Amino acid sequence: MPVFAYEGRTASGKVLRGNMEAPSREAVINRLRAQRIQPNTNRIRERGKGLDRDVSIPGFRKTVKSKDVVVFTRQLTTMIDAGMPLVQILEILASQSDNKTFGAQVREVKESVEAGSTLSDALRKFPKTFDELYVNMVQAGEVGGILDTILGRLSIYMEKMMSLKRKIKGAMIYPATIITVAVVVTLILLVFVIPVFAELFASFDKALPLPTQIVINISNFVISTLHWIGLTAVLIVVAIRQTYRTERGRLAIDRLLLRLPIIGDLIRKASIARFARTLGTLVSSGVPILDSLTITARTAGNKVVERAGFMIRESISQGRTMLEPLSQSGVFPPMVCQMIGAGEMTGAIDQMLQKIADFYEEEVDVAVNNLTALMEPLVIVVLGTIIGGLVVSMYLPIFQLGSLLGS
């Protein structure tokens, strides 16, 4: 069935543009009018013809971002709550999506639902876009007849996870950028600037100060082995990536990250917040506890936390409580273990998990601010020491020569 690009205006005067699958141009006009949208008939045309033909370049297919799914979920919640038919909602959302890849996926979901499939089964066809957590929560909402409520919780959860991810990325990008700049500046000085001074000092025919000679020797070493240094750096990165793809390697690296000073504490708090938020959202949405723990473990983002999640699941499946495996994992602080234990005893485990998530998300905020505040003076000291040391060592012979000439 052909796809038409359209433009129309709502009753409030808002201009809408999008794509719609329909048998003909007239069908698009009739459908827009049925949705109380006044179509601009001059701007309705079939896609894929003439200048409107889509050019697909291999390897440049637009990916679906978390933000696309969040916006889709929020709009889906609002429209379902307003009582609109699901097929019509999916058609509107598919046509209004700015991301063509995501729009095509939503259109396929609409076709599956139209053919009699449930929404959760239709979404399950796109695991990279709609993960296991998303699909299971939608399924729980369909079974319980509270799909709009579940989708509302899901959109809130996804927004909080996106915010948490942005904070962690922001905290990591700052020191990584500074380290990269420091390494690049140092290499430029050693490869291009120091040799110029070395040639100048060679004409002095005098013994150089020890700091100057050390810097020149380092410069000569870097220049002669620069290709080996670059190759070694690439091999280290490749080795780490390959190791991280294995089960044991990822577990070892994730365990090491949790033990790092400052950064490790930030990662631990973020992992606890994610674990508690995910498990609390699933349990409160009616997903069975064993399924909730499986999904939470798989989406933990840290192998150590994932193993802890599966340990908790095994404990509950054997009729025991969550408290013992939580304490044995070495990831969760005593306060978290006791709060979850109290939630189990009172039957308010989902509320307790949400409180833990709120607390640790605030802790992540504080940790990020502290890390940024700590990095600023540290960067000044490190860069000042490296760059200043190189500059001073190069000027020492000139100072000595000036003092000799003055005497």
N, C-alpha and C positions, 0 to 999 in steps of 0.2 A: 504494500500500500504506500502511495507517495506521501512525502512529508512537505508541508507548506510552512513557509515563514509568514508570520502575520504581525499586524500592528493594530491596536484598538484602544479605545478610551473607556474607562469605567464611568459609573454615574457620578463619582466624586471628581472626575476630570483627570485622573491619573492615567498616563500613557503606559500601556502594556505591550511588550514585544516578546515573541517566542516562536516556538515551532509546534506544529500540530499534525498528527497523522490523520489523514482523511481521504476518502475515495475521490473527492473533487474539490475545486476551489469553492463552489457553491455550498458544499457541506461544511467547510470551514466557516464561512460567513454565517450560516444558520446556527452552527454550534456556538459561535461567539455571541450571537444575539440571545441564544437560550441562556447563556451565562451572564446576561445583562452587560455585555461588553459591546460597544458600538464599533464595528470594524471599519478600518480605513481600507476600502476596497482597492485603492491604487497601490497599497503596500503589501498585498497578499500575493505570493508567488510560490511556485513549486521549487523546492530546493533540489540541487544537483543538476540544474540545467543552466546553460549559458554562463554568465559571469558569476552566478551563484553556486557554481559547482564546487564542492569541497575537495581540496587537494590534500591527500594523506601522505605524509612523509614518514617512511619507516623509522622507528626509533624515537619519533617526536610526538607520539600519541599522548594527549593530555591526561594526566593522572587525576584520580579522584582524591581530594584532600579531605581531612577531617572536618574542615569548616563547611564544605559542601553537604556532608551528611548531617551536621548539626542544624544547618538552616533548613534542610529537607525535613528533619524530624520535628523541628519547631513548627513549621508550616503545616505538616501533616497533623500534628496534635490540634492546632487551632481549627482546621477544617473539619476534622472528625468531630470535635466538640461542638461545632456549629451544625452538625447533622447532615453534612454533604455525603453523597455516595462515594465509596472508596475508589471505584474505578474512575469516576469523574475527577476526584482529587488527584489521583496518580497521573491522569492525562494532563491536568493543568500544571502540576509540578514538573513533569517531564518537558513540557513545552516552554516553561519559564526558566529552566536551568541554563545558566551561562556556560557551564561545563558540558560540552557536547557528549563526552564519554559517559558522564554521569546521567545525562538526560536520556541517552540510549538505554542505559541499564534500567532506569525507572520505567521507561516505556515497555521494556521486556517484562518487568515485574507486573505492570498493568495488564499486559496481555495474558500472563499466567493467571492472575486473579480473575480476569474476565473469563478464562477457560475453566474456572472452578477450583483453582488452587487457593490455599490459605495464604495470607500475606507473609507469614513466617517462612513457609515452604518456598514461596517465590523469591524472597530475599536471600534464602540459603544458596541460591544459584550463584551469588556474587560474594564469596567469602572474603575477598580482599577489601571489599567496600563495606559490607555488613558482617562484622565478626560474630563469633559464637555467642558472645554476651548479648549483642544487639538482637540476634535472631531468637535466642531463648527468652529474652524479656518480652519481645513481641508475641511469642507463642503463649507465654503465661498470661499476657493481657487478653489474647483472643479466647483462651480457655475460660478465664474468669469474667469475661464480658466487660473488662475495664481497660480497653486498649488505649483510650485517650489519656487515662490516668498514668498508665505505664509509660506511654510515649513522653508524657510530661516529665516523669522522673528520669527517663533515659536522656532527654535533651539536657536537663539540669546536670546529670552525671557527666555527660560528654563535655559540656562547657567547663565544668570544674576540672576535668582531666586535661583539657586543652590549656587551661590557665596554669595548671601545675607543670605541664610539660614546657610551657613558655618560660616559666621561672627557672626551671632546671637548665634549659638551654642558655638562657641569659647568664646564669651563674657560671656556666662552663665556657661560653664564648669569650668572656672578658679575659680570663687568664690565658686561654689558648691564643688569643690575638696578640696579647702582650709578649708572650714567649716567642711567637712566630716573628714578630717585629724585631725583637732583641736578637734572635738568631740571624735574621737577614741582614740587619745593620752590622753585626759583628763580622759576618762573612764578607760583606762589601769592604769593610775596613781592612780585614786581613788579606783579601785577594787583590784589591785595587789601590788602597791608600798606603799601607805599610811598605810594599815594595818600592814605591817612589821615595819614601824616606830612607829606606835601606841603601838605595843607590847614592843618595846624597851623602849619607854617613860614611859610605865606603871611600869617598874622596877626602875625608878628614884624616885618614891614616892614623887614627888613635883608637885605643881600646874603648869600647862602648860601655856605658853603665849596665849593670846586670839586668834590671827590668827591661831595658831596651833590647838587649841581646835575646832575652827570653821571648819577647813579643815577636822579634824578627824570626827566630827559630820556629815559633808556632806558625807564623805566616808562611814560611817556606814549606813546612810540613803540610799545611792545609792545601796550598797550591799544588804540591806534588801528588797529593792523595785525594784531591777533590772529587774525582770520578768514583773512587772507591768509597768515599764517605757518602756520596749520593746513592750509590748502589746498595750500601749497607742499610741506609735509612729506608729505602724502598723494600728491601728484603725483610726488615724488622716489621714494617707495617703489614706486609703480605703474610708473614708468619703469625702475627697477632690475629689477623682476620681469619686465617685458616684454623687457628687454634680455637677461636671463639665459635666457630661453626660446629665443633664437636661438643658432645655432652660434657665430658670431663673438663675440657678446656674452658668452656663457658662458665662452668661451676667454679673453677679455680680463679678465673679473672674476676667474676662477680664477687667472690669471697674477698679477693684482694682489694677491690674497689671499696667494699664496706669497711675495710681496715685502714684505709688511707686517712691521714689526719685532715681535719676540716671538711674536705670533699666527701670522705666516707660518711661522716655524720649527716651531711646534707642528703646523700643518696639514701641512707637508712630511713630518715624521716619521710622522704618522698615515697619510698617503697611502702612504708607502713600506712601512709595516707592513702595511697592507691589501693592497697589490699583491703583496708577497712571500708573505703568508699565503694569499691566494687562489690564486696561481699554483702555489705549492708543494703545496697541498692537491689541486688538480686533477691535477697531473703525477703525484703519488704515488698517486693513485686510478686511474691508467691512462687518463685522458682524453688524446687526442693533443695534442701540444705546440701546433700551430697553433690547434686549437679552444680549448685552455686559454688561449692569449694573447688570442683574440677575446673570450672570456667575461670574463677578467680586465680587459681594457681597458674593456668595457662596464659593468662593475660597479665601476670605480675610484672614482667619486664626485668626480673632479676632471678637467676637460677636458684639462689639460696632461699629466697622468699617462696619461689615455686615449690621447692622440696618441702618447705614448712607447710605449705597449703595441702600438699598430698599426704603429709604425715597427719595433719588434723583430720582430713577426710577418712583416712584409714582408722584412726582412733574412734571417730563417730560411728563408722560402719561396724565396728566391733562392740558398740554399746558403751564406750567410754566418753569422757568429756573432752572439750577442746583445750582445757587448761594445761594438761601435762605435755602434749606435743608443742604447744606454744612456748612453754618455759624451756623445753629441751632444744628448740631450734636455735637459740642464741641470737635471734634477730630482733625479737620483740622485747621491749623493756618490761620490768615487773609490773609497772602501772597498767600497761596495755593488757597483759595477761590477766591481772586481777579484775579489770573492768569487763573484759569479755567473759570471765568466769562468773562474775556477778550478773551479767546479762543473760547467761545461760540459766542460772538459777531462778531468775525472776521472769523469764520468758520474754525479755525485751532486748534480745540480742541485736536486732536490726537498729534500734534506737541507740544502743550503746556503741555500735560500730560507726554510726553516723557522727556521734559526738567525738569519737577517737579521730575520725577523718578530719573533722572541723579543727580539732586541736592541732593535729600534726600539719595541716595545711598552713595554719598560722605560724607554726614552728619553722616551716620551710621558708616563709616570708622573712622571718627574723634571721634565719641562717643565711639566706641570700644577701640580705642587707649587711650582715656582719662580714660575709666573705668579700663583698665589694669594698667595704670600708677598710678591711685588712689588706686587700690587694693594692690599693692606691699608694700607701707609703712603701709597701714592699717593692712595688714596681719601680718607684723613684730610686730606692736604695740600690736595687739590682742593676738597673740600667745605668745609673750614675757610676756605680763601681766598675762595670765592664767598660763602658764608653770612656769614662773619665780616666780609668787606668790605662787604656790604650793610648789616649791622647797625651797624657802626662809622660808616659814612658817614651813616646816619640819626641817629645820636646826636651827631655833631660839632656841629651848631647848638645842641643842648641844652647841651653842655659849654661852648660859647662864651658862651651866655646866662648860665649859672651863674657863669662867671668874671667877667662884666660886673656881675652883681648883687652878687657878693661884693666887688668893688672899689668 
